[in-house]
């Protein structure tokens, strides 16, 4: 127990914050590379588990910074890479369930619709969109593979939605967006 207290004291002095979470079933510490090191032999069976913060280090694979190119209203516009080689500006839409691309994007990416969906849009109305598949969507190292996208005929910029963002906690700042990988 003395060793664990020493480790926690050292971590606090180093500037780390260790919130307690009841749902964590294990006792561990996370090294600088993000790897969990089991401390069950120190904590014992009745110890209160310690949850570690995600790394805020730009070198961490759990942390991604995305530059904001501009804004539409107050909504960020970012560069998004499709299929590993075609880049488009898109609105980061945290309120959109899925990703929506323009007809021009669909043509450039050679997306072939395989079905359609009826979706509710921001104004509350329902619209039918054709849906196709893209091989990948990537933003600064964050990539989702084989993802369906809706194709909207009336928009000028695509919308990057929660089907891409759902693995991340998102922090929107003035000039950048930070994505933190969820465990």
N, C-alpha and C positions, 0 to 999 in steps of 0.2 A: 504494500500500500504506500509506503514511503517513496518508492520509485515512481509510482503513478503520480503522486502529488508533485514530485520533483519535475516530472515530464510536463504536467499541466502548468506548473509555475513557470517553467522555462518557455512554454508556448505562449503564455500570457505576456511575459517579458518581451518575447519576440514580436508581439503585436498581433497574434492570432486570437480570434474570438471563438470560444467553445460553448455554444449553446447546448443545453441538455434537451434531448428528445426522447420521450418515453417509447416511441415505436422502434427505436434502434435495438435489435436483439443481441448485439455483440459489443465487445470492448476492443477498441483498436485505436491506432494513431495513423495518420496519413503522412507519408513522406513527401519530399519536395516534388517528386515525379507523379504524385497522385495515387500511389500504390498503398493499399491498406496493409498495416502491419498488426497482426493479431496480438492483443495483450491480455487474453483471457487468463493466462497463467499468473498474471499480476493482479488483475481485477477480482478474480474469484467469482463464484456463482451469484452472490447477492449484491454485486456492485451496481451502481447507477451507471449506465452506459454513457459514453461521451460521443457526441456527433461532431464531426469535423467540418469546418467550412470548406466550400469549394475554393480552389486557388484563384486569386485575383491576378496571378502572374500572366503576362501576355505569352509566355513560353508554354503555358499549360495547354494541353489539347482540349481541356474542358472550357476554355475561354476564347471567344472569337470576337474581334473588333471589326465592324463594318463601317466604312466611311459613308456619310450621307452626302449624296451629290447635290441635291436641292430638295425643296419641299413643294408639295401641292397642297395649298392651304397650310395646315400644320403637320401634314402627314409626310414622313420621309420617303424619298426616292433613292433607291440603291441600284447598283449593278448586280445582275444575276446571270450566271452562266448556265446555259442549257446544253445538255449532251456533251459537256466537256469542252465545247469549242465555239459556241455562239452566245454573245453577250447582249443583254437587253436591259434598259432601265425599267424598273418596276416599282410600284408603290408597295411599301411594307404595310400590309393591312392586318393588324392584329384582331380585327373584328370579322375577318372573312374566314369561313370554315375551310374553304379550299382555295387553290391557286387558280387564277383566271388569266388567260392570255388573250392577246388581240388576234384578229384574223390575220394580220400581217405577220405576227410572230408564228402563228400556226403554219402559214404558208412557207416561211423561211425554214422552219424546223421540220417541214413535211409531216406534220401531225395529221393522222387520219382518224376522224371520229369513229368510234365503235359503238357508242350509245349516246343517249341524251339524258339530262336531268332537269327537273323543275326545281328552281331554287328561289328563295326569297332574297331580294336585294335590299340595299340600305333604306330605300323609301318605303319598304313594306310590301311592295308588289311582288308577284311571282313571274319568273321568266324561264323559258326553256332554253337550255344551252346544250350544244353538242359537246361531247367529251371525248378526248383522245388521250394517248399515253406518250409521255416523254421518257427518254432513257435516264436522264438525271437532271437535277436542279442543284446548283451549287452557289454558295456565297462565301468567299474568303476561307475556304477549307471545310465549311459545313456542307455536306452533300446528302441528298435523298435520291435514291434510285427507283426507277420504274414507278413513276407517279402519275396518276390521272390528272388531267387539267381540263377545265371548262374553257370553251372558246366563245368570247363575247364579241359580237359584231360592232357594237356601238361605243367601245372604249378606246382611248388613245394610248393609255399605259396599262400594262398588265398589273395584276394584284398578286403579291406573294402572301399566301394565307397560312392558316394554322396547320394545314397538312404538312407544311415545311417546318413551322416553328414549334410544333407540339413536343419536341424533345428538348426544348430549351426554355430557360427563364430569360426573359427579354428586358433589357434596360435601354430605353431610348434617351439619349443625351442630346445636347445641342448640335454637335457635329458628327457624332458617331452613334452606332447601335452596338450594344454588347450582348452576346449570346453566351449563356452559361449552361453547359451540358447538365441535364438532370441525371441523377444517379438512379 
